[in-house]
């Protein structure tokens, strides 16, 4: 844009519809005489050369874990160098949370995760479809084995364990060796 005699005029054509316009400038001299000039212009607000392309589809690939244990979230697809971030909501599980790229749940069930890959200089941002991640209950931790005790034939051996400590029940006792 050129400046003539210290005057400059800028116009944001994005605020008007496409079409033909006449721009008129006017001035008055010290005697009050008006001077004016017009110029015809055509406004075309279409962008014929987009600067960013759409990314390839993005998918969450980590879809199962164990409640109480961190599941590293991974994706496939997308394009470019944008960072991947994650959002989560509880499904049937409770306590679904994400810290950096690790998902945890405080109970068995499902969490719903959406991955988003940020835009970069060449690509627009993209999000995956909301994906169900299933968490199973952890395997029960069985009581520790106790050191063998030697019994006389007149003694009756007894075993005790609290199944509520490990979420199971005592199904029976077997003689392992003589």
N, C-alpha and C positions, 0 to 999 in steps of 0.2 A: 504494500500500500504506500502510495507516495504522499508526501506532505507538500502542499503549495502555500507559501506565505505563512507558514506556521499553523495552518489549520489541518486537522485530521478528523476523519469521520470513520467510525467502525460500526458495522451492523451485523447482528447475529441473525442470519437468514433462517436458522432453525426454528425461529419463533413465528414464521409466516408460512402459509401453504405454498407449494410449488406453483409457479406461474410467471407471467410477465409483469414487470413493474417499471415505473418511471421515477427515478430519484431526482428531486429538484433541490438545488441549493440556492440560497439567496443571501444578499448582503446589501447594506445601505452605506452610502458614503456620507461625509460630514454635512453635505447639503440636504440629506434625506432622500436622495435619489436611489431607487431600488434597482438592483442588478440581479439577474437570475439565470440559471442554466439547468437544463435537464439532461439526464442520460437514461437510456432504456437498458434494462437488465432482465435476465431470466434466472429465476431461482429454481434449483433442482437439488433437493435435500436427500436424494437417494445416495447410498454409499455403494459404489460399484466395485470397490476393492476392499472386501473385509480383511481385517488384519489378523483375526483369529479363526481357527477352524474348530469344529466339534471333535471331541476326543472319541476314541473307540469305546465301546461299552465297558463299564466297570462292574466287577462282581466280587462279592465277599466270598473267600474260599475256605475260611476256617468256620466250621458249622457245628462242632460238637466238643464238649469238654466235661470236666468233673466239677461239681459245685464246690466252692471253697478253694479252688485252685485256679491260678491265672491262665487264661487261654490267649496266646499270642494271635492277634488278628492279622490276617493276610488277605491280599486282593490279587486279582488278575485283570488284565486289560487296562484301559485308560491310555492316554498318550501324553508325551511331554514330561516336564520335570516338576510339575506341581506336587506339593506335599499332600499326603493322604491323611484325612482326619475321620473320626468315627463318632456317631451319635447312637445312643441306646435307650430303649424303653423296656420296662418289664413286660414279659408275655405272661406265661403261667408261673414263672420263677419270680422270686422276690430278691431285691438287693442287687439288681443288675447294674454294674458300674464299669466305667472304662478309665484307666489311668495310662496315659500315653497310648500305646497300642495293645494293651492287655485288658481283656474282659474277665470279670469275675461275677459270680452269682452266689448269694448266701443260701440258696435252696435249689433242689432239683427242679427242672422245668425248662421253659424257654425264655429267651431274651430276643428282642427284635433289634437288629443292628443295620444302620445305613452307613456306607462308606462314601466319602466325597473326596475327589482328587481336585485340587485347586487349579485355577487357570495359570498359565505362564504366558510368555510373549507370543506363543504360536497357537495355543489351544484355550478354548473356553473351559470353565469348570464343568465337572460331571459328577453325578451321584449314582450309586448303585440302587437297585430296587431294595426295599426293606427285606432283610434276610433273617430267617429264623435260625437261632443258634440254640441247640439242645444241650442242657446240662444234666448229667446223671448224678445220682447220689454216690458219694465215695464208698469204696469197698469197706466192709467192717474191719476194724482193727481187732484181731483176736487177742485174748489174754496171753501174757508171756508164759512160756513153759517154765515150770518149776523144776528144780533139781530132783532127781529120782531119790526116793526114800526106800530104804530096805525094811520090809515088814517080816515079822515072825509069822509063822503059820497061824498063830492064835490071834493075831491082830486083824482087824477089819480096816482096810484102807478107806479113807474118805477124800474126796476131791471137792473143792468148792470154787465157784467162780460167779461173779456178778455179771450176768449177760447184759444188763442195762449199760454197763461200761462200754460195751462194744457193739451194741445193737443187734445181738443175736440171741440164740437160746441153746441150751445144752441138749443135744440130740442123743447122746449116749457116750459110753466110755469103752475103749477097746484096750485089750492087753496087747502091748506091742512086742514084748519079748519075755522070755523066762530066764 
